[in-house]
Amino acid sequence: MAPDVLLRKLTYLRTLLDDLAPYKDATFAQVEAEHYKLERLLELMVMAATDILNHLLAERGKTAVSYKSAFQLAAQEGMIPAELSNRLQNAASMRNVLVHLYEEIDYEILHQSIPTALEDFAQFVAIFAVDQTP
């Protein structure tokens, strides 16, 4: 992946994190009232992170078959820590529920996932931002 493309994708992910940050301490009522915005932010964060991984994995001759498997392969390849991979796989599963409505969305889970998403995706950005211009 060209360094400028990686930088652009990391910048986009940082923007999404900035947009989600005000909801870190949101009440359940706030989350429920703005759930569409929060759902979309979480969806876009998963998609942006997996887009980065898919490019980097392709450079290694690897192909992920799903959002979740991109995080699995990244851990297997030593690109991200296994614990972070597990949490991001959970985020990918939540993304699938949000997008495909496999089941009714539990807004309590959405509410509880915001601080974790902020930490996990910030860690993801930090891993790939090494040697990149801010």
N, C-alpha and C positions, 0 to 999 in steps of 0.2 A: 504494500500500500504506500503510495507516495506520501511523504511527510506532510504536505499541505492538505491532502485529503483527510488524513488522520487528525490533523490539527482542527480542521473544519468540523469533523464529526464530534470530536471531544468538546469543542466550543459549543456546539448544539446541545450536547448532553449537559454541559454546565448550565446553559440557559434553562433547560428543563428543570434542573435541580433548583435553580434560583426561583423559578415559578412555583415549585412545590414547597420551598422552604417556609413561606408564611403559614403553611398548614401543619407545621411540625407539632404545635401544641393546640391544634384546633379541637374544639369540642365535637362531640358526636353530632350535635345539631348542625354545626357548621359544615361538617363533612357530608351529612345527609342533604343539606341545602345546596351544596356545590359538587355533588357527586359526579356529575357529568364531566366537569372540568378535571377533577381529580382522577377519574377513570382514564380519561384521555392522556393526561400527563404520565401516568404509570404505563400505559400502553406504549406511548412514544419513547419512554426511557428504555423499556425492554427492547423495542425495535432498534433504537440507535445503538445500544450496546451490542446487540447481536449482529448488526450490520458491520460494526468494527471487527468483531470476532470472525465473522464469515470471510471478510477480506483477508485477515491475518491467517486464518486457518487454510484458506485456499493457497496462500503462499507456501504452506507446508504440505500441500497435496491432500488436505483433509476437507471433507464436506459434511456440514451439519444438515440433518434432515428436518430439524424443527428448532424453534427458539430455545427450548429446554436443552436439546442435544448440543447446541452451540456452547452453552455454559459447561456442559459435561465434557465435551472435547477440549475446551480451553483448559480445564483443570487437568485432564489427562496429558495434555501437551506442556503442562507446567507454566501456562500463561497467566493463570489466576490461581489463588489458593483454593483448596478443596472446600473449605468452609464457606468461602464467598460464593463459590460455584453452587453449592447446595442452596444457599439463600436466594441466589439469582434464578435458580431453577424454579424455586417457589414463586418468584415474581413472574416468571414466564408462564407458569401454570395459572396464576391469577389473571394475567393478560389474556390467556385463552378463554377463561370464564367471562371476562369483561367483554371481549370481542364477539365470542360465539354464543354467549348466553347458554352455556351448557346446563347451568343451574341458576337459581335465583341468586342475585348478588347480595351478599351479606355485608351490609354497610359497617357493621362492627369490625369485621376483618379488614375492610378497606381503611377504616379509621386507625386501627392498630398497625397497619402496614406502612403508614407514612413515615414515621421516624426511622424504621428499618430501611425503607427504600432510600431515604436521604443518605444514610450512612453507607449502605452497600454500593450505591451508584457513585457516591463520592470516592469510595475506595477504588472502584473500578476505574474511574477517571484518573485518579492518582497513579495507578499502576501503569497506564498507557501514556500518561503525560510526561513520563520520565524522558528527559532530553528533548522535550518539545517546548517551543516558545509559548508562553501564556497568552 
